C-alpha cells in the first residue's frame, strides 16, 4: 500500500510560480510511474503530467506543456510539479497518483493540495 501526501499549494497571482511536491510512504516508490492530476469545481479531472519509474521519460498535457514540469527523486520518494506562468484557469485541487505505467491505471492517490491563481 502506497500513501501519498501532496504539499506546496496556495494562493498566487497570475504569472507566478508554485512547486508542488508529493511524498510517498509504503511500497517501493521506484516501482511506480507517477502522475499529477487536477480537478476544478464542476469540471472533470484532468491528467496533467506523468513520469516513468526512473524519471527519464515524461509527458505533459497540452494545457500545461511549456509551463509545468514533472520530476521525481526516487531517493527521497518524492515527485514534483514545477508550475510557472500560472493562469487563473489553473485554479484547482491538484492530486498526485501512483500507477503501474505512465498511461495505465493509477491505483494510489493523495488527498490533494489546493492551488488558487488570482487575476
Beta strands, then each sheet from edge to edge (+ up, - down):
strand 1: 3-7
strand 2: 10-13
strand 3: 18-25
strand 4: 33-39
strand 5: 46-51
strand 6: 58-60
strand 7: 68-73
strand 8: 78-83
strand 9: 92-99
strand 10: 106-109
strand 11: 113-118
sheet 1: 1+ 3- 8+ 7-
sheet 2: 2+ 11+ 9- 4+ 5- 6+
sheet 3: 2+ 11+ 9- 10+
end
